[in-house]
Amino acid sequence: MPINRTLRTITVLTAAFTVALTGAVAGGASAATADEAQPKTDRQLLFYNHAYSVVDKETADAVENSAYLKKFANFEVRTATGGGMTWKGRYLKGRETYLELFSVGDLPGQDAEFGSAGMGVSTERAGDLATVTERLKAQGITPAPYRQTRDFGDGVKVPWFDTIRTFSDQYEAFDPWAMEYLPEYFADPRSKTEPESFPGDVGRERYLPDDYRDRLMRDITAVRMGVPARDLATMVPLLRAGGFAVQTLANGGVVATGGGTRIHLDSVPREQAGLKRVDFVLNKSLAYMTEEKIGRSTLAVGPGARAVWTFDAPQ
């Protein structure tokens, strides 16, 4: 879900961060090395929640009208209002994770451009966002906090989630944030969320509906996106502070693993930014592969309990 930039005007005192380059790799392949600055953590605090990306209109329209996606996933086209902003998203929702797609022109300003994207990583336990904040401060970064509200259409706003970012208002194409759902949201019957499984449960499984059980898609296991270097530098501290195992690639990108989802961010020029690939785990194993063309994308489902969705740039 995009966040209204005009509401995020807090100045951030951000320490300089440079993505390590370890040399070029022939043929586009890249070797990974463990980050030396990786913090030692007793447990993971942040987990992949969802990613969004602006795709070309042909693909967005094909996604919106795909009969196959309605069978593959808990799929929904929905208009949401929050933080003084309204947007129409195309959602594929799993047990704990989801994907949100926009068409060119759906969002305001530069966020309407092809390749604009973002990613939220969230806590499972109330209070863990405060711990992440302290870890960022230990890295020399003062995060920018922001509280998102939601309007269910009746004009009554409810606190939705708290976020922190490692920058103020400026990003080139990729907006990363850490978030924690709020007890007020879960307590509101309009949210249609589940009861807590343990004291302080603000987790993803509680937030998302259980309709995934009647579809193939269970969850997202990997996401690959092209990200401008400046934006990538603001994401890495969040991943580190959240307990992800972060590796720096020889081509300037990063791979972060933890909590069941692999996040692969390539360092690219702005014109190459955006969603490249999503991997899924399925609710059941399939004997053969089904390949579905959806606009300028291809969803390959099976064999086995996996699926891969790849996205091509428009010509």
Backbone torsions as a table, in degrees:
resi	resn	phi	psi	omega
1	MET	NA	129.7	179.6
2	PRO	-73.6	154.4	179.2
3	ILE	-114.5	136.2	179.3
4	ASN	-62.0	116.3	-176.1
5	ARG	-65.4	-33.6	-175.1
6	THR	-64.6	-17.5	178.1
7	LEU	-91.2	-2.1	-178.0
8	ARG	-114.9	77.4	-174.3
9	THR	-112.2	10.8	-179.5
10	ILE	-71.6	131.8	179.4
11	THR	-74.2	135.1	-179.2
12	VAL	-110.8	130.7	176.1
13	LEU	-93.5	94.6	-171.6
14	THR	-102.6	126.1	175.5
15	ALA	-68.9	148.8	178.8
16	ALA	-65.1	135.8	179.5
17	PHE	-133.5	130.3	-179.4
18	THR	-121.9	126.2	175.9
19	VAL	-72.5	127.1	-174.0
20	ALA	-71.0	135.9	172.7
21	LEU	-107.3	127.5	-178.2
22	THR	-113.6	11.8	175.9
23	GLY	118.9	159.4	-178.9
24	ALA	-78.1	152.3	178.1
25	VAL	-123.6	129.6	-175.6
26	ALA	-65.2	145.5	173.9
27	GLY	72.8	9.9	177.7
28	GLY	86.8	-5.9	177.9
29	ALA	-74.0	153.6	-177.8
30	SER	-139.0	133.2	177.3
31	ALA	-87.9	151.6	-178.8
32	ALA	-113.0	141.3	175.8
33	THR	-129.5	147.0	-178.5
34	ALA	-68.2	137.5	177.4
35	ASP	-68.5	130.4	179.4
36	GLU	-68.6	-28.3	-176.2
37	ALA	-88.3	10.2	-178.6
38	GLN	-59.7	124.0	-178.0
39	PRO	-74.3	153.1	174.6
40	LYS	-88.5	121.2	-177.6
41	THR	-126.6	148.8	179.9
42	ASP	-81.9	-28.0	176.0
43	ARG	-155.9	159.1	179.4
44	GLN	-75.9	137.1	-178.4
45	LEU	-107.0	-29.6	-179.5
46	LEU	-117.7	144.6	-177.8
47	PHE	-135.8	149.7	175.0
48	TYR	-56.6	126.7	178.2
49	ASN	-104.2	-62.8	176.7
50	HIS	-160.8	162.2	172.8
51	ALA	-128.4	152.7	172.4
52	TYR	-129.3	157.0	177.3
53	SER	-154.9	147.9	174.3
54	VAL	-91.8	118.6	178.8
55	VAL	-107.2	170.2	179.8
56	ASP	-66.0	157.0	-174.3
57	LYS	-61.1	-38.4	179.2
58	GLU	-57.8	-45.8	-178.9
59	THR	-70.8	-42.3	179.8
60	ALA	-60.6	-43.1	179.3
61	ASP	-66.1	-38.6	179.2
62	ALA	-66.8	-39.4	176.1
63	VAL	-61.7	-47.7	-176.7
64	GLU	-60.8	-33.0	-174.8
65	ASN	-107.2	11.9	-176.6
66	SER	-75.6	120.8	174.8
67	ALA	-71.0	-32.2	-178.0
68	TYR	-66.9	-41.7	-178.4
69	LEU	-62.0	-31.0	178.1
70	LYS	-67.2	-26.4	175.5
71	LYS	-87.8	-32.2	-176.0
72	PHE	-72.2	-40.4	-171.4
73	ALA	-138.9	166.0	165.4
74	ASN	-71.1	89.2	-170.2
75	PHE	-104.0	137.8	-177.8
76	GLU	-148.5	137.4	168.1
77	VAL	-106.0	117.6	-170.6
78	ARG	-141.5	143.0	172.6
79	THR	-98.9	125.8	-177.2
80	ALA	-121.1	153.2	178.1
81	THR	-128.0	129.8	178.5
82	GLY	-166.3	142.9	177.3
83	GLY	61.0	30.4	179.6
84	GLY	77.0	16.9	-175.4
85	MET	-134.6	144.7	177.5
86	THR	-121.6	137.0	-179.7
87	TRP	-145.1	151.6	174.2
88	LYS	-105.2	120.2	-179.9
89	GLY	-116.8	154.7	173.9
90	ARG	-111.3	113.2	-166.7
91	TYR	-112.1	134.7	166.9
92	LEU	-116.1	113.6	-171.4
93	LYS	-113.6	131.5	176.8
94	GLY	-107.5	-156.4	-179.2
95	ARG	-70.4	-43.8	-177.9
96	GLU	-127.9	-14.8	-172.0
97	THR	-130.8	157.8	177.1
98	TYR	-152.1	170.3	-179.0
99	LEU	-129.4	141.2	-177.5
100	GLU	-129.0	126.1	-177.0
101	LEU	-119.8	139.1	176.3
102	PHE	-120.4	157.7	172.2
103	SER	-94.6	156.3	173.0
104	VAL	-55.0	128.2	179.6
105	GLY	94.0	-7.4	-179.2
106	ASP	-70.3	-31.8	-174.6
107	LEU	-108.8	161.5	-179.2
108	PRO	-79.7	158.5	171.6
109	GLY	61.7	-147.4	-177.5
110	GLN	-68.7	-17.7	176.8
111	ASP	-67.2	-13.3	178.8
112	ALA	-80.2	-10.3	-173.4
113	GLU	-80.4	149.4	176.6
114	PHE	-55.8	135.9	177.7
115	GLY	91.1	-11.9	173.9
116	SER	-62.8	141.0	-173.2
117	ALA	-157.2	172.9	176.3
118	GLY	-163.1	167.8	179.8
119	MET	-149.7	133.3	174.9
120	GLY	-109.2	132.1	171.6
121	VAL	-115.1	135.5	-168.4
122	SER	-129.2	163.5	177.7
123	THR	-87.9	161.8	173.6
124	GLU	-106.9	-19.7	-176.7
125	ARG	-124.4	136.0	178.5
126	ALA	-59.3	133.9	179.2
127	GLY	99.1	-15.4	-177.8
128	ASP	-70.4	-26.0	177.5
129	LEU	-64.6	-34.2	177.0
130	ALA	-65.0	-36.8	177.8
131	THR	-67.3	-41.3	176.4
132	VAL	-60.5	-41.5	178.5
133	THR	-58.0	-44.1	179.7
134	GLU	-66.4	-36.2	178.0
135	ARG	-65.9	-37.7	177.1
136	LEU	-65.5	-40.6	177.7
137	LYS	-61.8	-34.3	177.3
138	ALA	-67.4	-23.2	174.8
139	GLN	-84.1	-1.7	-178.2
140	GLY	90.5	18.3	-177.0
141	ILE	-117.0	130.7	173.2
142	THR	-100.7	105.8	-174.5
143	PRO	-69.2	154.4	174.8
144	ALA	-96.1	116.0	179.4
145	PRO	-88.0	151.6	176.6
146	TYR	-155.3	138.1	177.1
147	ARG	-106.2	123.2	178.6
148	GLN	-94.1	135.6	174.3
149	THR	-111.0	166.1	177.6
150	ARG	-132.3	142.1	174.9
151	ASP	-114.0	117.5	-177.6
152	PHE	-80.1	6.5	178.7
153	GLY	108.4	-5.2	179.8
154	ASP	-104.3	6.4	178.4
155	GLY	82.7	-2.0	-179.8
156	VAL	-100.4	114.4	-177.5
157	LYS	-83.8	144.1	175.7
158	VAL	-126.4	138.9	173.8
159	PRO	-58.0	132.6	-171.3
160	TRP	-108.3	-61.8	177.6
161	PHE	-158.0	155.9	172.6
162	ASP	-96.0	145.8	178.0
163	THR	-130.8	158.9	166.3
164	ILE	-133.9	147.0	176.5
165	ARG	-131.6	157.7	-179.7
166	THR	-101.4	22.2	175.4
167	PHE	-149.9	174.1	180.0
168	SER	-91.2	-99.8	-177.3
169	ASP	-105.4	-9.5	-165.5
170	GLN	-103.8	121.9	167.4
171	TYR	-145.4	155.0	-174.4
172	GLU	-82.8	-49.1	-178.4
173	ALA	-150.0	-12.5	-171.7
174	PHE	-130.8	122.7	-176.4
175	ASP	-109.9	104.0	177.6
176	PRO	-100.8	144.9	177.1
177	TRP	-152.0	158.6	170.2
178	ALA	-107.0	147.2	-171.7
179	MET	-144.9	158.0	175.6
180	GLU	-142.7	119.5	177.4
181	TYR	-62.9	150.5	-172.7
182	LEU	-103.4	144.9	178.7
183	PRO	-56.8	-33.7	179.9
184	GLU	-61.5	-34.8	179.7
185	TYR	-69.1	-46.8	179.3
186	PHE	-63.1	-32.1	-178.2
187	ALA	-76.5	-17.7	-178.8
188	ASP	-79.7	121.7	-177.6
189	PRO	-62.4	-20.3	178.7
190	ARG	-68.1	-21.0	-178.9
191	SER	-74.2	-21.9	179.3
192	LYS	52.8	41.9	179.2
193	THR	-97.5	173.4	-175.2
194	GLU	-90.6	160.8	173.3
195	PRO	-66.0	157.8	180.0
196	GLU	-69.4	146.2	178.8
197	SER	-89.1	-17.7	178.2
198	PHE	-158.6	160.0	179.2
199	PRO	-57.9	128.5	-179.4
200	GLY	84.6	14.1	179.9
201	ASP	-71.5	112.9	173.8
202	VAL	-124.9	34.2	-168.3
203	GLY	-79.8	169.3	-177.1
204	ARG	-68.0	-39.3	-178.3
205	GLU	-65.6	-34.9	177.2
206	ARG	-68.5	-34.2	-176.3
207	TYR	-74.3	-41.9	-174.4
208	LEU	-86.3	148.5	178.4
209	PRO	-71.9	166.8	-178.0
210	ASP	-94.3	13.7	-178.7
211	ASP	-65.6	-15.1	177.3
212	TYR	-59.2	-24.7	-176.4
213	ARG	-62.2	-25.6	-178.1
214	ASP	-96.2	10.5	-179.6
215	ARG	-124.8	178.1	177.0
216	LEU	-76.6	-46.8	-174.3
217	MET	-67.4	127.5	175.2
218	ARG	-102.4	-48.0	-178.4
219	ASP	-162.5	168.0	174.9
220	ILE	-92.8	126.8	-178.6
221	THR	-106.4	-16.8	178.8
222	ALA	-159.0	144.9	175.9
223	VAL	-134.0	134.8	175.2
224	ARG	-125.3	128.7	-177.8
225	MET	-137.5	149.7	170.3
226	GLY	-90.1	129.9	-172.2
227	VAL	-135.2	130.7	173.7
228	PRO	-59.2	147.1	-173.0
229	ALA	-56.3	-40.6	-178.8
230	ARG	-62.8	-40.7	179.1
231	ASP	-70.5	-36.9	178.4
232	LEU	-59.6	-38.1	-178.7
233	ALA	-65.2	-22.1	178.1
234	THR	-87.5	-19.1	-180.0
235	MET	-82.4	-38.7	-173.4
236	VAL	-58.1	-43.9	177.8
237	PRO	-59.8	-36.2	177.2
238	LEU	-63.3	-44.0	-179.5
239	LEU	-63.2	-43.9	179.1
240	ARG	-62.7	-47.9	-177.6
241	ALA	-65.3	-27.3	179.8
242	GLY	-83.2	-5.5	176.5
243	GLY	95.9	7.5	174.2
244	PHE	-67.5	148.0	169.8
245	ALA	-83.8	113.1	-172.8
246	VAL	-106.8	130.2	175.0
247	GLN	-118.7	137.9	176.3
248	THR	-96.0	130.9	-177.9
249	LEU	-90.6	156.5	-179.0
250	ALA	-63.9	-23.7	-179.5
251	ASN	-91.5	8.2	177.7
252	GLY	97.2	-9.5	177.9
253	GLY	-82.5	-177.8	177.8
254	VAL	-138.2	153.4	170.2
255	VAL	-125.1	127.6	179.1
256	ALA	-121.4	131.7	-179.7
257	THR	-125.4	149.9	178.5
258	GLY	150.2	144.5	176.1
259	GLY	69.8	16.8	175.5
260	GLY	92.9	-0.6	-179.6
261	THR	-129.7	133.7	177.1
262	ARG	-99.7	123.9	-179.3
263	ILE	-108.1	116.2	-178.7
264	HIS	-116.2	114.9	-178.8
265	LEU	-117.3	113.6	177.2
266	ASP	-85.7	138.7	175.0
267	SER	-83.4	115.0	-172.6
268	VAL	-138.7	161.4	169.7
269	PRO	-65.2	159.1	-177.4
270	ARG	-53.1	-40.2	-175.4
271	GLU	-68.5	-12.7	177.8
272	GLN	-106.2	8.7	-175.7
273	ALA	-75.0	157.8	174.0
274	GLY	126.3	-178.2	-176.4
275	LEU	-72.4	132.2	-180.0
276	LYS	-111.7	-41.3	-172.2
277	ARG	-160.2	143.7	173.4
278	VAL	-132.5	131.1	175.9
279	ASP	-107.0	141.5	-178.2
280	PHE	-126.0	152.1	164.7
281	VAL	-104.8	141.3	-175.3
282	LEU	-101.3	165.0	178.0
283	ASN	-77.1	-15.0	178.3
284	LYS	-151.4	161.2	179.6
285	SER	-88.4	138.1	-179.8
286	LEU	-109.1	147.5	-175.8
287	ALA	-80.2	-20.9	-175.9
288	TYR	-145.9	169.5	-179.0
289	MET	-96.1	137.8	171.0
290	THR	-112.8	129.1	-179.0
291	GLU	-114.4	123.8	-176.6
292	GLU	-119.8	121.0	174.7
293	LYS	-85.0	125.6	-179.0
294	ILE	-128.7	96.1	-173.5
295	GLY	60.9	-129.1	178.5
296	ARG	-96.5	38.8	177.2
297	SER	-137.5	160.8	180.0
298	THR	-133.1	125.4	177.0
299	LEU	-107.2	112.7	178.7
300	ALA	-104.0	116.0	-174.1
301	VAL	-112.1	120.7	-176.1
302	GLY	80.4	-179.9	-5.7
303	PRO	-70.3	164.7	-176.0
304	GLY	82.4	-164.1	-176.0
305	ALA	-100.0	49.5	-179.2
306	ARG	-145.3	158.6	175.4
307	ALA	-146.0	152.0	-179.7
308	VAL	-133.5	128.5	179.2
309	TRP	-115.6	117.7	-179.3
310	THR	-113.0	146.0	-175.2
311	PHE	-121.6	133.8	177.3
312	ASP	-103.5	147.9	175.7
313	ALA	-74.7	146.3	178.1
314	PRO	-67.4	149.6	179.8
315	GLN	-81.4	NA	NA
